[in-house]
Amino acid sequence: MGTAVWVSVLVAYLAPAAVDWRGPWTRGEIVASKNFYRSEAACKKETEAAIARMHQDMKAPVLYRCVQFPESLP
């Protein structure tokens, strides 16, 4: 693939305002990070740190995936 970059894609699940909401959860908007990473490990580390910061205020489930792209798309 040549030189590659990694991008983090997040999906946050939304719930009504309630204490200890157990579900069901509704999938929210997909948010793509504006950051590019040189390795999958760096992508995962930064994304997991961002999720931890979000969980200080919002306890909703968040899924993510680090996706690899060629640094220069043809």
Backbone bond lengths (Angstrom), bond angles and torsions (degrees), N, CA, C in turn:
res aa  C-N    CA-C-N  psi(-1)  N-CA   C-N-CA  omega(-1)  CA-C   N-CA-C  phi
1 M - - - 1.444 - - 1.518 110.96 -
2 G 1.304 119.46 -7.84 1.458 121.06 -177.43 1.522 109.83 74.98
3 T 1.318 116.34 -153.73 1.455 120.72 178.19 1.520 109.56 -71.96
4 A 1.324 116.09 133.45 1.462 120.44 -176.06 1.516 110.67 -126.76
5 V 1.318 115.12 158.96 1.457 122.67 170.95 1.523 107.51 -125.54
6 W 1.304 115.89 157.80 1.460 122.41 179.05 1.523 108.48 -114.85
7 V 1.325 116.58 141.62 1.458 123.14 178.96 1.528 107.47 -126.59
8 S 1.317 116.56 139.94 1.453 121.47 178.55 1.523 110.04 -96.37
9 V 1.326 116.22 132.00 1.463 122.12 176.69 1.526 107.38 -118.32
10 L 1.341 116.57 126.73 1.459 122.04 -176.89 1.519 110.87 -114.70
11 V 1.320 116.28 146.65 1.462 122.39 171.45 1.523 106.62 -128.49
12 A 1.335 117.25 119.51 1.462 121.59 177.72 1.524 108.80 -100.97
13 Y 1.302 115.96 140.37 1.464 121.71 177.65 1.521 108.63 -101.39
14 L 1.331 116.79 134.61 1.457 123.00 -174.61 1.519 111.10 -104.16
15 A 1.324 115.47 148.69 1.462 120.81 177.24 1.520 108.89 -139.05
16 P 1.336 117.38 160.16 1.466 119.35 174.45 1.522 110.16 -63.71
17 A 1.318 116.38 159.79 1.463 120.17 177.59 1.523 108.52 -67.52
18 A 1.302 117.27 107.06 1.463 122.18 -179.75 1.517 108.83 -157.38
19 V 1.302 115.88 149.75 1.458 119.96 177.44 1.523 108.66 -81.73
20 D 1.309 116.31 131.28 1.475 122.57 178.63 1.522 112.72 54.88
21 W 1.306 117.23 44.36 1.470 122.17 178.16 1.511 109.43 -60.62
22 R 1.323 117.89 129.80 1.465 123.07 -177.21 1.528 112.51 -102.04
23 G 1.308 117.34 -2.58 1.460 119.70 178.43 1.500 110.59 118.91
24 P 1.282 119.88 176.27 1.469 125.08 3.89 1.532 111.66 -74.12
25 W 1.312 114.85 156.51 1.454 122.16 -179.89 1.523 109.22 -101.81
26 T 1.311 116.07 146.01 1.456 122.20 177.48 1.522 108.12 -111.76
27 R 1.323 116.38 129.18 1.463 119.82 -179.08 1.521 109.77 -66.36
28 G 1.318 116.35 132.25 1.458 121.92 179.64 1.513 111.07 -94.31
29 E 1.308 114.96 -160.05 1.455 120.58 -179.04 1.522 110.83 -70.71
30 I 1.313 114.91 150.59 1.463 120.37 173.53 1.517 107.36 -87.00
31 V 1.310 115.76 130.46 1.460 121.13 -178.46 1.521 107.95 -117.79
32 A 1.309 116.70 120.46 1.464 120.71 176.68 1.520 108.32 -96.60
33 S 1.301 116.31 130.69 1.455 120.87 177.99 1.520 110.21 -63.78
34 K 1.317 116.10 147.58 1.459 120.36 176.37 1.533 111.15 -88.05
35 N 1.335 116.05 -1.87 1.457 120.77 -179.04 1.524 110.91 -91.30
36 F 1.331 115.26 148.51 1.455 121.78 174.18 1.525 107.27 -116.62
37 Y 1.320 116.14 142.00 1.460 121.39 -176.27 1.525 109.68 -121.35
38 R 1.323 116.60 151.10 1.461 121.87 -178.59 1.517 113.05 -84.96
39 S 1.345 117.19 -14.33 1.462 119.52 179.72 1.523 109.66 -147.00
40 E 1.329 115.93 159.26 1.459 120.33 177.53 1.530 110.11 -64.66
41 A 1.329 117.00 -37.76 1.466 120.93 -179.69 1.530 110.91 -61.69
42 A 1.330 117.15 -43.20 1.466 120.60 178.77 1.528 110.76 -65.32
43 C 1.314 116.54 -40.09 1.460 121.63 177.89 1.526 110.27 -60.43
44 K 1.324 117.12 -49.05 1.460 121.54 -179.13 1.526 111.45 -63.06
45 K 1.330 116.81 -43.79 1.465 120.96 -178.16 1.523 110.91 -60.47
46 E 1.328 117.14 -48.94 1.467 121.25 -178.66 1.525 111.69 -67.81
47 T 1.328 117.35 -38.68 1.466 120.67 -179.54 1.521 110.63 -67.51
48 E 1.323 117.65 -43.08 1.462 120.49 179.06 1.526 111.25 -65.53
49 A 1.329 118.07 -34.28 1.463 121.13 175.53 1.536 110.35 -66.89
50 A 1.326 117.45 -39.86 1.463 121.19 178.36 1.526 110.47 -65.05
51 I 1.331 117.26 -40.74 1.468 121.03 178.15 1.531 110.09 -64.21
52 A 1.317 117.57 -41.19 1.467 120.97 178.04 1.527 110.52 -60.66
53 R 1.339 117.21 -40.41 1.472 120.38 177.15 1.523 110.68 -64.43
54 M 1.340 117.50 -42.34 1.462 120.76 178.89 1.525 110.78 -62.84
55 H 1.330 117.70 -37.04 1.459 121.40 -177.57 1.521 113.17 -71.37
56 Q 1.322 118.08 -9.23 1.457 119.81 173.89 1.528 110.21 -67.05
57 D 1.341 116.97 -29.12 1.460 121.86 -179.69 1.519 112.98 -112.96
58 M 1.306 118.01 -32.26 1.457 122.73 -173.11 1.527 108.75 -127.47
59 K 1.314 117.19 119.87 1.465 120.85 -176.01 1.529 113.26 -94.01
60 A 1.314 118.28 12.41 1.470 121.20 -178.68 1.522 110.09 -67.67
61 P 1.333 117.00 148.19 1.472 119.96 176.34 1.524 111.18 -62.83
62 V 1.298 115.89 142.24 1.461 122.81 177.22 1.522 107.63 -131.78
63 L 1.310 116.67 125.79 1.455 121.75 174.83 1.519 108.36 -105.41
64 Y 1.329 116.93 151.36 1.464 119.28 176.51 1.515 109.96 -147.34
65 R 1.288 113.22 161.75 1.466 120.73 174.01 1.528 107.44 -146.43
66 C 1.312 116.44 136.20 1.464 121.32 172.92 1.536 107.41 -93.44
67 V 1.305 115.16 126.71 1.466 121.62 -174.39 1.522 109.07 -117.01
68 Q 1.327 116.08 135.88 1.463 121.95 -178.87 1.522 110.67 -94.35
69 F 1.335 115.91 136.96 1.450 123.08 176.54 1.526 109.04 -132.94
70 P 1.333 117.89 151.70 1.463 119.14 171.07 1.534 108.00 -62.40
71 E 1.319 116.50 142.15 1.461 119.93 -179.05 1.528 111.03 -59.79
72 S 1.297 116.40 -35.41 1.466 121.30 177.55 1.513 107.99 -120.03
73 L 1.330 116.20 102.95 1.472 118.22 179.02 1.513 110.03 -67.85
74 P 1.361 117.44 138.29 1.469 119.76 -178.95 1.520 111.83 -67.45
